[in-house]
Structures are given as structure tokens and as C-alpha cells.
């Protein structure tokens, strides 16, 4: 009799862990996914709040709008010179991005005016 109960409990546990549509393995994956999505939601909510604050500053002050345009879009007045200082990290990133974009482009064959008929 004792073995029958142990066997029944083992079959039940195997069923719960592996075979049931709501098994333990899928539940753990779903919990991990939910936690990741909640972290992403918090991140994006903070970004939205930060962007709202920046947008409000840009809409209320012309000085802030001019500062933003100069910093982000490298705009200048006609009588000014613009110097962009690039840090070594930014330079490495720019070079890496250029390499990636150059390797992603398909090679072009030069077309000659002569046909090979």
C-alpha cells in the first residue's frame, strides 16, 4: 500500500512539472517575462516623464529652445563658427558605425559602356 501512494505522488508531480499545460517550467518562464516587462515599463515611464519635462521646457523658453537646437542639431548663427569636440569613446563609436554601414552595403560593379557580345 505504501508504494502505491508514493507512485501516485510521483506521477502527480511529474504531471505538474512537465505535462500539464500550466506546468512549472512554463510558469517560471512567464514570471521571468512578466518581471522583464515590468522593468521595461518602469524604464519607459521614466523616459516619458523626462521627455515631457524637456518638451515643457522647450515650449516655455526660447533660450532653452535655442540651446537645444545648438546642442542637438549643431545649429549656429551666420556669423559664428562651430567647433565639435568628440571624446575618444564617441570617435570609436562613430568609426565602428561607419565600418558596419560600409560592410552592409552591397558591392557595386562598374558598368562599362562596351558590351561583350
Backbone as XML, in Angstrom:
<?xml version="1.0"?>
<chain id="A" units="angstrom">
  <residue number="1" name="UNK">
    <atom name="N" x="0.801" y="-1.194" z="0.000"/>
    <atom name="CA" x="0.000" y="0.000" z="0.000"/>
    <atom name="C" x="0.844" y="1.259" z="0.000"/>
  </residue>
  <residue number="2" name="UNK">
    <atom name="N" x="1.913" y="1.230" z="0.714"/>
    <atom name="CA" x="2.767" y="2.396" z="0.821"/>
    <atom name="C" x="3.352" y="2.769" z="-0.538"/>
  </residue>
  <residue number="3" name="UNK">
    <atom name="N" x="3.776" y="1.813" z="-1.306"/>
    <atom name="CA" x="4.377" y="2.065" z="-2.611"/>
    <atom name="C" x="3.356" y="2.667" z="-3.587"/>
  </residue>
  <residue number="4" name="UNK">
    <atom name="N" x="2.128" y="2.284" z="-3.447"/>
    <atom name="CA" x="1.102" y="2.804" z="-4.325"/>
    <atom name="C" x="0.922" y="4.318" z="-4.122"/>
  </residue>
  <residue number="5" name="UNK">
    <atom name="N" x="0.979" y="4.767" z="-2.875"/>
    <atom name="CA" x="0.866" y="6.199" z="-2.591"/>
    <atom name="C" x="2.067" y="6.980" z="-3.108"/>
  </residue>
  <residue number="6" name="UNK">
    <atom name="N" x="3.255" y="6.438" z="-2.937"/>
    <atom name="CA" x="4.477" y="7.079" z="-3.422"/>
    <atom name="C" x="4.429" y="7.166" z="-4.942"/>
  </residue>
  <residue number="7" name="UNK">
    <atom name="N" x="4.026" y="6.112" z="-5.579"/>
    <atom name="CA" x="3.915" y="6.101" z="-7.030"/>
    <atom name="C" x="2.883" y="7.128" z="-7.513"/>
  </residue>
  <residue number="8" name="UNK">
    <atom name="N" x="1.775" y="7.218" z="-6.843"/>
    <atom name="CA" x="0.736" y="8.185" z="-7.200"/>
    <atom name="C" x="1.250" y="9.620" z="-7.040"/>
  </residue>
  <residue number="9" name="UNK">
    <atom name="N" x="1.945" y="9.871" z="-5.950"/>
    <atom name="CA" x="2.509" y="11.209" z="-5.722"/>
    <atom name="C" x="3.552" y="11.533" z="-6.779"/>
  </residue>
  <residue number="10" name="UNK">
    <atom name="N" x="4.406" y="10.601" z="-7.148"/>
    <atom name="CA" x="5.416" y="10.830" z="-8.178"/>
    <atom name="C" x="4.776" y="11.111" z="-9.536"/>
  </residue>
  <residue number="11" name="UNK">
    <atom name="N" x="3.760" y="10.362" z="-9.877"/>
    <atom name="CA" x="3.067" y="10.586" z="-11.146"/>
    <atom name="C" x="2.414" y="11.967" z="-11.143"/>
  </residue>
  <residue number="12" name="UNK">
    <atom name="N" x="1.834" y="12.332" z="-10.037"/>
    <atom name="CA" x="1.207" y="13.648" z="-9.916"/>
    <atom name="C" x="2.245" y="14.771" z="-10.064"/>
  </residue>
  <residue number="13" name="UNK">
    <atom name="N" x="3.405" y="14.624" z="-9.427"/>
    <atom name="CA" x="4.460" y="15.634" z="-9.526"/>
    <atom name="C" x="5.001" y="15.735" z="-10.957"/>
  </residue>
  <residue number="14" name="UNK">
    <atom name="N" x="5.208" y="14.608" z="-11.599"/>
    <atom name="CA" x="5.676" y="14.630" z="-12.988"/>
    <atom name="C" x="4.644" y="15.326" z="-13.866"/>
  </residue>
  <residue number="15" name="UNK">
    <atom name="N" x="3.391" y="15.021" z="-13.618"/>
    <atom name="CA" x="2.333" y="15.670" z="-14.384"/>
    <atom name="C" x="2.366" y="17.186" z="-14.180"/>
  </residue>
  <residue number="16" name="UNK">
    <atom name="N" x="2.510" y="17.647" z="-12.939"/>
    <atom name="CA" x="2.534" y="19.078" z="-12.646"/>
    <atom name="C" x="3.760" y="19.773" z="-13.231"/>
  </residue>
  <residue number="17" name="UNK">
    <atom name="N" x="4.890" y="19.129" z="-13.164"/>
    <atom name="CA" x="6.140" y="19.758" z="-13.598"/>
    <atom name="C" x="6.281" y="19.754" z="-15.112"/>
  </residue>
  <residue number="18" name="UNK">
    <atom name="N" x="5.874" y="18.686" z="-15.779"/>
    <atom name="CA" x="6.183" y="18.548" z="-17.201"/>
    <atom name="C" x="4.990" y="18.524" z="-18.139"/>
  </residue>
  <residue number="19" name="UNK">
    <atom name="N" x="3.918" y="17.859" z="-17.789"/>
    <atom name="CA" x="2.884" y="17.556" z="-18.764"/>
    <atom name="C" x="1.690" y="18.498" z="-18.766"/>
  </residue>
  <residue number="20" name="UNK">
    <atom name="N" x="1.400" y="19.116" z="-17.685"/>
    <atom name="CA" x="0.236" y="19.991" z="-17.590"/>
    <atom name="C" x="0.423" y="21.239" z="-18.445"/>
  </residue>
  <residue number="21" name="UNK">
    <atom name="N" x="-0.640" y="21.752" z="-19.078"/>
    <atom name="CA" x="-0.497" y="22.981" z="-19.879"/>
    <atom name="C" x="0.013" y="24.171" z="-19.064"/>
  </residue>
  <residue number="22" name="UNK">
    <atom name="N" x="-0.274" y="24.196" z="-17.795"/>
    <atom name="CA" x="0.246" y="25.239" z="-16.897"/>
    <atom name="C" x="1.355" y="24.665" z="-16.020"/>
  </residue>
  <residue number="23" name="UNK">
    <atom name="N" x="2.293" y="23.993" z="-16.652"/>
    <atom name="CA" x="3.318" y="23.310" z="-15.873"/>
    <atom name="C" x="4.274" y="24.296" z="-15.215"/>
  </residue>
  <residue number="24" name="UNK">
    <atom name="N" x="5.093" y="23.789" z="-14.354"/>
    <atom name="CA" x="6.001" y="24.592" z="-13.557"/>
    <atom name="C" x="7.035" y="25.306" z="-14.424"/>
  </residue>
  <residue number="25" name="UNK">
    <atom name="N" x="7.536" y="24.662" z="-15.428"/>
    <atom name="CA" x="8.568" y="25.247" z="-16.290"/>
    <atom name="C" x="8.015" y="26.460" z="-17.033"/>
  </residue>
  <residue number="26" name="UNK">
    <atom name="N" x="6.839" y="26.314" z="-17.608"/>
    <atom name="CA" x="6.257" y="27.452" z="-18.334"/>
    <atom name="C" x="5.878" y="28.574" z="-17.373"/>
  </residue>
  <residue number="27" name="UNK">
    <atom name="N" x="5.458" y="28.241" z="-16.172"/>
    <atom name="CA" x="5.129" y="29.269" z="-15.176"/>
    <atom name="C" x="6.362" y="30.088" z="-14.823"/>
  </residue>
  <residue number="28" name="UNK">
    <atom name="N" x="7.504" y="29.434" z="-14.644"/>
    <atom name="CA" x="8.743" y="30.150" z="-14.319"/>
    <atom name="C" x="9.120" y="31.082" z="-15.468"/>
  </residue>
  <residue number="29" name="UNK">
    <atom name="N" x="9.007" y="30.617" z="-16.703"/>
    <atom name="CA" x="9.308" y="31.468" z="-17.867"/>
    <atom name="C" x="8.368" y="32.668" z="-17.929"/>
  </residue>
  <residue number="30" name="UNK">
    <atom name="N" x="7.091" y="32.432" z="-17.671"/>
    <atom name="CA" x="6.124" y="33.526" z="-17.701"/>
    <atom name="C" x="6.397" y="34.550" z="-16.612"/>
  </residue>
  <residue number="31" name="UNK">
    <atom name="N" x="6.788" y="34.098" z="-15.446"/>
    <atom name="CA" x="7.123" y="35.017" z="-14.352"/>
    <atom name="C" x="8.344" y="35.850" z="-14.717"/>
  </residue>
  <residue number="32" name="UNK">
    <atom name="N" x="9.357" y="35.219" z="-15.309"/>
    <atom name="CA" x="10.548" y="35.954" z="-15.735"/>
    <atom name="C" x="10.198" y="36.977" z="-16.807"/>
  </residue>
  <residue number="33" name="UNK">
    <atom name="N" x="9.371" y="36.603" z="-17.749"/>
    <atom name="CA" x="8.952" y="37.522" z="-18.805"/>
    <atom name="C" x="8.172" y="38.690" z="-18.221"/>
  </residue>
  <residue number="34" name="UNK">
    <atom name="N" x="7.265" y="38.398" z="-17.314"/>
    <atom name="CA" x="6.484" y="39.460" z="-16.675"/>
    <atom name="C" x="7.384" y="40.432" z="-15.925"/>
  </residue>
  <residue number="35" name="UNK">
    <atom name="N" x="8.367" y="39.909" z="-15.183"/>
    <atom name="CA" x="9.292" y="40.773" z="-14.444"/>
    <atom name="C" x="10.103" y="41.655" z="-15.398"/>
  </residue>
  <residue number="36" name="UNK">
    <atom name="N" x="10.556" y="41.071" z="-16.514"/>
    <atom name="CA" x="11.320" y="41.844" z="-17.501"/>
    <atom name="C" x="10.457" y="42.947" z="-18.095"/>
  </residue>
  <residue number="37" name="UNK">
    <atom name="N" x="9.212" y="42.612" z="-18.414"/>
    <atom name="CA" x="8.304" y="43.606" z="-18.994"/>
    <atom name="C" x="7.967" y="44.709" z="-17.995"/>
  </residue>
  <residue number="38" name="UNK">
    <atom name="N" x="7.854" y="44.378" z="-16.733"/>
    <atom name="CA" x="7.596" y="45.399" z="-15.716"/>
    <atom name="C" x="8.784" y="46.345" z="-15.585"/>
  </residue>
  <residue number="39" name="UNK">
    <atom name="N" x="10.004" y="45.802" z="-15.649"/>
    <atom name="CA" x="11.194" y="46.661" z="-15.605"/>
    <atom name="C" x="11.233" y="47.585" z="-16.816"/>
  </residue>
  <residue number="40" name="UNK">
    <atom name="N" x="10.921" y="47.043" z="-17.991"/>
    <atom name="CA" x="10.886" y="47.868" z="-19.195"/>
    <atom name="C" x="9.820" y="48.952" z="-19.082"/>
  </residue>
  <residue number="41" name="UNK">
    <atom name="N" x="8.679" y="48.599" z="-18.520"/>
    <atom name="CA" x="7.606" y="49.573" z="-18.353"/>
    <atom name="C" x="8.055" y="50.715" z="-17.451"/>
  </residue>
  <residue number="42" name="UNK">
    <atom name="N" x="8.713" y="50.399" z="-16.343"/>
    <atom name="CA" x="9.222" y="51.437" z="-15.442"/>
    <atom name="C" x="10.232" y="52.327" z="-16.157"/>
  </residue>
  <residue number="43" name="UNK">
    <atom name="N" x="11.106" y="51.717" z="-16.941"/>
    <atom name="CA" x="12.113" y="52.484" z="-17.674"/>
    <atom name="C" x="11.437" y="53.447" z="-18.648"/>
  </residue>
  <residue number="44" name="UNK">
    <atom name="N" x="10.493" y="52.937" z="-19.439"/>
    <atom name="CA" x="9.838" y="53.779" z="-20.431"/>
    <atom name="C" x="8.955" y="54.841" z="-19.788"/>
  </residue>
  <residue number="45" name="UNK">
    <atom name="N" x="8.340" y="54.538" z="-18.677"/>
    <atom name="CA" x="7.550" y="55.552" z="-17.981"/>
    <atom name="C" x="8.451" y="56.680" z="-17.485"/>
  </residue>
  <residue number="46" name="UNK">
    <atom name="N" x="9.630" y="56.348" z="-16.983"/>
    <atom name="CA" x="10.549" y="57.402" z="-16.541"/>
    <atom name="C" x="11.051" y="58.209" z="-17.735"/>
  </residue>
  <residue number="47" name="UNK">
    <atom name="N" x="11.301" y="57.541" z="-18.861"/>
    <atom name="CA" x="11.725" y="58.265" z="-20.064"/>
    <atom name="C" x="10.619" y="59.192" z="-20.566"/>
  </residue>
  <residue number="48" name="UNK">
    <atom name="N" x="9.388" y="58.730" z="-20.527"/>
    <atom name="CA" x="8.267" y="59.567" z="-20.957"/>
    <atom name="C" x="8.170" y="60.798" z="-20.072"/>
  </residue>
  <residue number="49" name="UNK">
    <atom name="N" x="8.295" y="60.612" z="-18.776"/>
    <atom name="CA" x="8.221" y="61.741" z="-17.849"/>
    <atom name="C" x="9.364" y="62.721" z="-18.091"/>
  </residue>
  <residue number="50" name="UNK">
    <atom name="N" x="10.552" y="62.209" z="-18.318"/>
    <atom name="CA" x="11.702" y="63.068" z="-18.603"/>
    <atom name="C" x="11.497" y="63.837" z="-19.913"/>
  </residue>
  <residue number="51" name="UNK">
    <atom name="N" x="10.993" y="63.157" z="-20.943"/>
    <atom name="CA" x="10.745" y="63.818" z="-22.226"/>
    <atom name="C" x="9.640" y="64.867" z="-22.113"/>
  </residue>
  <residue number="52" name="UNK">
    <atom name="N" x="8.629" y="64.601" z="-21.308"/>
    <atom name="CA" x="7.574" y="65.596" z="-21.090"/>
    <atom name="C" x="8.146" y="66.853" z="-20.435"/>
  </residue>
  <residue number="53" name="UNK">
    <atom name="N" x="9.026" y="66.632" z="-19.463"/>
    <atom name="CA" x="9.643" y="67.761" z="-18.779"/>
    <atom name="C" x="10.483" y="68.583" z="-19.758"/>
  </residue>
  <residue number="54" name="UNK">
    <atom name="N" x="11.285" y="67.903" z="-20.585"/>
    <atom name="CA" x="12.103" y="68.603" z="-21.575"/>
    <atom name="C" x="11.239" y="69.342" z="-22.589"/>
  </residue>
  <residue number="55" name="UNK">
    <atom name="N" x="10.173" y="68.716" z="-23.044"/>
    <atom name="CA" x="9.274" y="69.340" z="-24.005"/>
    <atom name="C" x="8.628" y="70.586" z="-23.414"/>
  </residue>
  <residue number="56" name="UNK">
    <atom name="N" x="8.240" y="70.511" z="-22.165"/>
    <atom name="CA" x="7.655" y="71.664" z="-21.498"/>
    <atom name="C" x="8.672" y="72.800" z="-21.409"/>
  </residue>
  <residue number="57" name="UNK">
    <atom name="N" x="9.937" y="72.475" z="-21.102"/>
    <atom name="CA" x="10.981" y="73.499" z="-21.058"/>
    <atom name="C" x="11.173" y="74.139" z="-22.424"/>
  </residue>
  <residue number="58" name="UNK">
    <atom name="N" x="11.165" y="73.327" z="-23.478"/>
    <atom name="CA" x="11.370" y="73.851" z="-24.826"/>
    <atom name="C" x="10.207" y="74.743" z="-25.274"/>
  </residue>
  <residue number="59" name="UNK">
    <atom name="N" x="9.005" y="74.389" z="-24.870"/>
    <atom name="CA" x="7.841" y="75.164" z="-25.274"/>
    <atom name="C" x="7.722" y="76.479" z="-24.516"/>
  </residue>
  <residue number="60" name="UNK">
    <atom name="N" x="8.278" y="76.553" z="-23.308"/>
    <atom name="CA" x="8.077" y="77.737" z="-22.479"/>
    <atom name="C" x="9.211" y="78.742" z="-22.580"/>
  </residue>
  <residue number="61" name="UNK">
    <atom name="N" x="10.375" y="78.349" z="-23.062"/>
    <atom name="CA" x="11.505" y="79.261" z="-23.044"/>
    <atom name="C" x="12.245" y="79.236" z="-24.384"/>
  </residue>
  <residue number="62" name="UNK">
    <atom name="N" x="12.389" y="80.406" z="-24.995"/>
    <atom name="CA" x="13.128" y="80.488" z="-26.252"/>
    <atom name="C" x="14.617" y="80.250" z="-26.049"/>
  </residue>
  <residue number="63" name="UNK">
    <atom name="N" x="15.146" y="80.618" z="-24.889"/>
    <atom name="CA" x="16.564" y="80.368" z="-24.622"/>
    <atom name="C" x="16.850" y="78.866" z="-24.581"/>
  </residue>
  <residue number="64" name="UNK">
    <atom name="N" x="15.960" y="78.116" z="-23.938"/>
    <atom name="CA" x="16.133" y="76.663" z="-23.885"/>
    <atom name="C" x="15.987" y="76.042" z="-25.276"/>
  </residue>
  <residue number="65" name="UNK">
    <atom name="N" x="15.074" y="76.567" z="-26.071"/>
    <atom name="CA" x="14.884" y="76.061" z="-27.431"/>
    <atom name="C" x="16.139" y="76.306" z="-28.266"/>
  </residue>
  <residue number="66" name="UNK">
    <atom name="N" x="16.711" y="77.494" z="-28.152"/>
    <atom name="CA" x="17.935" y="77.801" z="-28.893"/>
    <atom name="C" x="19.090" y="76.922" z="-28.422"/>
  </residue>
  <residue number="67" name="UNK">
    <atom name="N" x="19.212" y="76.733" z="-27.121"/>
    <atom name="CA" x="20.270" y="75.885" z="-26.572"/>
    <atom name="C" x="20.128" y="74.450" z="-27.083"/>
  </residue>
  <residue number="68" name="UNK">
    <atom name="N" x="18.906" y="73.943" z="-27.083"/>
    <atom name="CA" x="18.662" y="72.582" z="-27.561"/>
    <atom name="C" x="19.016" y="72.451" z="-29.040"/>
  </residue>
  <residue number="69" name="UNK">
    <atom name="N" x="18.600" y="73.423" z="-29.839"/>
    <atom name="CA" x="18.896" y="73.372" z="-31.277"/>
    <atom name="C" x="20.396" y="73.416" z="-31.532"/>
  </residue>
  <residue number="70" name="UNK">
    <atom name="N" x="21.110" y="74.226" z="-30.769"/>
    <atom name="CA" x="22.560" y="74.316" z="-30.944"/>
    <atom name="C" x="23.250" y="73.015" z="-30.540"/>
  </residue>
  <residue number="71" name="UNK">
    <atom name="N" x="22.818" y="72.426" z="-29.434"/>
    <atom name="CA" x="23.487" y="71.217" z="-28.938"/>
    <atom name="C" x="23.128" y="69.977" z="-29.748"/>
  </residue>
  <residue number="72" name="UNK">
    <atom name="N" x="21.866" y="69.805" z="-30.056"/>
    <atom name="CA" x="21.423" y="68.571" z="-30.693"/>
    <atom name="C" x="21.581" y="68.585" z="-32.212"/>
  </residue>
  <residue number="73" name="UNK">
    <atom name="N" x="21.358" y="69.728" z="-32.833"/>
    <atom name="CA" x="21.351" y="69.802" z="-34.287"/>
    <atom name="C" x="22.500" y="70.632" z="-34.849"/>
  </residue>
  <residue number="74" name="UNK">
    <atom name="N" x="23.411" y="71.048" z="-33.978"/>
    <atom name="CA" x="24.607" y="71.800" z="-34.373"/>
    <atom name="C" x="24.249" y="73.038" z="-35.186"/>
  </residue>
  <residue number="75" name="UNK">
    <atom name="N" x="23.199" y="73.711" z="-34.792"/>
    <atom name="CA" x="22.794" y="74.933" z="-35.484"/>
    <atom name="C" x="23.633" y="76.093" z="-34.969"/>
  </residue>
  <residue number="76" name="UNK">
    <atom name="N" x="23.841" y="77.086" z="-35.824"/>
    <atom name="CA" x="24.636" y="78.246" z="-35.442"/>
    <atom name="C" x="24.100" y="79.468" z="-36.155"/>
  </residue>
  <residue number="77" name="UNK">
    <atom name="N" x="24.521" y="80.614" z="-35.641"/>
    <atom name="CA" x="24.166" y="81.867" z="-36.290"/>
    <atom name="C" x="25.122" y="82.087" z="-37.446"/>
  </residue>
  <residue number="78" name="UNK">
    <atom name="N" x="24.747" y="82.914" z="-38.445"/>
    <atom name="CA" x="25.598" y="83.091" z="-39.632"/>
    <atom name="C" x="26.998" y="83.619" z="-39.329"/>
  </residue>
  <residue number="79" name="UNK">
    <atom name="N" x="27.150" y="84.415" z="-38.292"/>
    <atom name="CA" x="28.458" y="84.993" z="-38.010"/>
    <atom name="C" x="29.264" y="84.180" z="-36.993"/>
  </residue>
  <residue number="80" name="UNK">
    <atom name="N" x="28.857" y="82.963" z="-36.684"/>
    <atom name="CA" x="29.547" y="82.137" z="-35.697"/>
    <atom name="C" x="30.275" y="80.984" z="-36.373"/>
  </residue>
  <residue number="81" name="UNK">
    <atom name="N" x="31.308" y="80.499" z="-35.689"/>
    <atom name="CA" x="31.994" y="79.273" z="-36.087"/>
    <atom name="C" x="31.600" y="78.177" z="-35.113"/>
  </residue>
  <residue number="82" name="UNK">
    <atom name="N" x="31.484" y="76.961" z="-35.602"/>
    <atom name="CA" x="31.052" y="75.848" z="-34.772"/>
    <atom name="C" x="32.183" y="74.843" z="-34.656"/>
  </residue>
  <residue number="83" name="UNK">
    <atom name="N" x="32.567" y="74.520" z="-33.439"/>
    <atom name="CA" x="33.597" y="73.517" z="-33.176"/>
    <atom name="C" x="32.952" y="72.380" z="-32.412"/>
  </residue>
  <residue number="84" name="UNK">
    <atom name="N" x="33.079" y="71.173" z="-32.951"/>
    <atom name="CA" x="32.509" y="69.992" z="-32.307"/>
    <atom name="C" x="33.657" y="69.206" z="-31.702"/>
  </residue>
  <residue number="85" name="UNK">
    <atom name="N" x="33.607" y="69.007" z="-30.391"/>
    <atom name="CA" x="34.630" y="68.261" z="-29.679"/>
    <atom name="C" x="34.109" y="66.847" z="-29.471"/>
  </residue>
  <residue number="86" name="UNK">
    <atom name="N" x="34.866" y="65.886" z="-29.977"/>
    <atom name="CA" x="34.454" y="64.492" z="-29.896"/>
    <atom name="C" x="35.359" y="63.782" z="-28.898"/>
  </residue>
  <residue number="87" name="UNK">
    <atom name="N" x="34.752" y="63.074" z="-27.944"/>
    <atom name="CA" x="35.542" y="62.303" z="-26.990"/>
    <atom name="C" x="36.047" y="61.030" z="-27.672"/>
  </residue>
  <residue number="88" name="UNK">
    <atom name="N" x="37.089" y="60.407" z="-27.131"/>
    <atom name="CA" x="37.607" y="59.176" z="-27.747"/>
    <atom name="C" x="36.557" y="58.075" z="-27.848"/>
  </residue>
  <residue number="89" name="UNK">
    <atom name="N" x="35.669" y="57.965" z="-26.861"/>
    <atom name="CA" x="34.621" y="56.942" z="-26.911"/>
    <atom name="C" x="33.654" y="57.214" z="-28.062"/>
  </residue>
  <residue number="90" name="UNK">
    <atom name="N" x="33.283" y="58.476" z="-28.229"/>
    <atom name="CA" x="32.377" y="58.820" z="-29.328"/>
    <atom name="C" x="33.040" y="58.565" z="-30.672"/>
  </residue>
  <residue number="91" name="UNK">
    <atom name="N" x="34.335" y="58.862" z="-30.769"/>
    <atom name="CA" x="35.047" y="58.643" z="-32.023"/>
    <atom name="C" x="35.085" y="57.154" z="-32.373"/>
  </residue>
  <residue number="92" name="UNK">
    <atom name="N" x="35.344" y="56.304" z="-31.378"/>
    <atom name="CA" x="35.341" y="54.857" z="-31.627"/>
    <atom name="C" x="33.970" y="54.386" z="-32.066"/>
  </residue>
  <residue number="93" name="UNK">
    <atom name="N" x="32.917" y="54.913" z="-31.450"/>
    <atom name="CA" x="31.558" y="54.533" z="-31.821"/>
    <atom name="C" x="31.245" y="54.969" z="-33.249"/>
  </residue>
  <residue number="94" name="UNK">
    <atom name="N" x="31.648" y="56.173" z="-33.600"/>
    <atom name="CA" x="31.405" y="56.676" z="-34.951"/>
    <atom name="C" x="32.140" y="55.824" z="-35.978"/>
  </residue>
  <residue number="95" name="UNK">
    <atom name="N" x="33.397" y="55.511" z="-35.707"/>
    <atom name="CA" x="34.169" y="54.687" z="-36.649"/>
    <atom name="C" x="33.571" y="53.295" z="-36.779"/>
  </residue>
  <residue number="96" name="UNK">
    <atom name="N" x="33.142" y="52.713" z="-35.649"/>
    <atom name="CA" x="32.530" y="51.385" z="-35.678"/>
    <atom name="C" x="31.241" y="51.419" z="-36.499"/>
  </residue>
  <residue number="97" name="UNK">
    <atom name="N" x="30.431" y="52.464" z="-36.304"/>
    <atom name="CA" x="29.186" y="52.586" z="-37.063"/>
    <atom name="C" x="29.460" y="52.749" z="-38.550"/>
  </residue>
  <residue number="98" name="UNK">
    <atom name="N" x="30.497" y="53.486" z="-38.896"/>
    <atom name="CA" x="30.843" y="53.651" z="-40.313"/>
    <atom name="C" x="31.280" y="52.325" z="-40.922"/>
  </residue>
  <residue number="99" name="UNK">
    <atom name="N" x="32.080" y="51.544" z="-40.171"/>
    <atom name="CA" x="32.518" y="50.241" z="-40.677"/>
    <atom name="C" x="31.322" y="49.335" z="-40.911"/>
  </residue>
  <residue number="100" name="UNK">
    <atom name="N" x="30.407" y="49.314" z="-39.968"/>
    <atom name="CA" x="29.226" y="48.461" z="-40.095"/>
    <atom name="C" x="28.407" y="48.889" z="-41.298"/>
  </residue>
  <residue number="101" name="UNK">
    <atom name="N" x="28.213" y="50.189" z="-41.482"/>
    <atom name="CA" x="27.393" y="50.637" z="-42.606"/>
    <atom name="C" x="28.093" y="50.383" z="-43.945"/>
  </residue>
  <residue number="102" name="UNK">
    <atom name="N" x="29.430" y="50.458" z="-43.971"/>
    <atom name="CA" x="30.144" y="50.190" z="-45.218"/>
    <atom name="C" x="30.098" y="48.711" z="-45.576"/>
  </residue>
  <residue number="103" name="UNK">
    <atom name="N" x="30.193" y="47.837" z="-44.592"/>
    <atom name="CA" x="30.151" y="46.411" z="-44.881"/>
    <atom name="C" x="28.738" y="45.945" z="-45.210"/>
  </residue>
  <residue number="104" name="UNK">
    <atom name="N" x="27.743" y="46.690" z="-44.772"/>
    <atom name="CA" x="26.357" y="46.297" z="-45.034"/>
    <atom name="C" x="25.929" y="46.644" z="-46.453"/>
  </residue>
  <residue number="105" name="UNK">
    <atom name="N" x="26.614" y="47.587" z="-47.083"/>
    <atom name="CA" x="26.242" y="47.982" z="-48.444"/>
    <atom name="C" x="26.716" y="46.924" z="-49.430"/>
  </residue>
  <residue number="106" name="UNK">
    <atom name="N" x="25.889" y="46.601" z="-50.416"/>
    <atom name="CA" x="26.329" y="45.634" z="-51.423"/>
    <atom name="C" x="27.383" y="46.264" z="-52.330"/>
  </residue>
  <residue number="107" name="UNK">
    <atom name="N" x="28.286" y="45.445" z="-52.792"/>
    <atom name="CA" x="29.349" y="45.939" z="-53.675"/>
    <atom name="C" x="28.757" y="46.296" z="-55.024"/>
  </residue>
  <residue number="108" name="UNK">
    <atom name="N" x="29.159" y="47.446" z="-55.531"/>
    <atom name="CA" x="28.662" y="47.890" z="-56.835"/>
    <atom name="C" x="29.669" y="47.533" z="-57.909"/>
  </residue>
  <residue number="109" name="UNK">
    <atom name="N" x="29.152" y="47.048" z="-59.000"/>
    <atom name="CA" x="30.011" y="46.764" z="-60.143"/>
    <atom name="C" x="29.934" y="47.951" z="-61.079"/>
  </residue>
  <residue number="110" name="UNK">
    <atom name="N" x="31.063" y="48.348" z="-61.580"/>
    <atom name="CA" x="31.086" y="49.460" z="-62.518"/>
    <atom name="C" x="30.610" y="48.980" z="-63.882"/>
  </residue>
  <residue number="111" name="UNK">
    <atom name="N" x="29.693" y="49.694" z="-64.410"/>
    <atom name="CA" x="29.178" y="49.343" z="-65.739"/>
    <atom name="C" x="29.997" y="50.067" z="-66.786"/>
  </residue>
  <residue number="112" name="UNK">
    <atom name="N" x="30.522" y="49.336" z="-67.708"/>
    <atom name="CA" x="31.267" y="49.976" z="-68.781"/>
    <atom name="C" x="30.341" y="50.186" z="-69.962"/>
  </residue>
  <residue number="113" name="UNK">
    <atom name="N" x="30.713" y="51.116" z="-70.823"/>
    <atom name="CA" x="29.890" y="51.435" z="-71.978"/>
    <atom name="C" x="29.973" y="50.391" z="-73.069"/>
  </residue>
  <residue number="114" name="UNK">
    <atom name="N" x="30.934" y="49.498" z="-72.975"/>
    <atom name="CA" x="31.120" y="48.482" z="-74.008"/>
    <atom name="C" x="30.390" y="47.207" z="-73.636"/>
  </residue>
  <residue number="115" name="UNK">
    <atom name="N" x="29.784" y="46.594" z="-74.592"/>
    <atom name="CA" x="29.126" y="45.321" z="-74.344"/>
    <atom name="C" x="30.038" y="44.179" z="-74.818"/>
  </residue>
  <residue number="116" name="UNK">
    <atom name="N" x="29.875" y="43.047" z="-74.219"/>
    <atom name="CA" x="30.731" y="41.886" z="-74.536"/>
    <atom name="C" x="29.997" y="40.897" z="-75.425"/>
  </residue>
  <residue number="117" name="UNK">
    <atom name="N" x="29.410" y="41.339" z="-76.501"/>
    <atom name="CA" x="28.665" y="40.454" z="-77.414"/>
    <atom name="C" x="29.560" y="39.819" z="-78.402"/>
  </residue>
</chain>
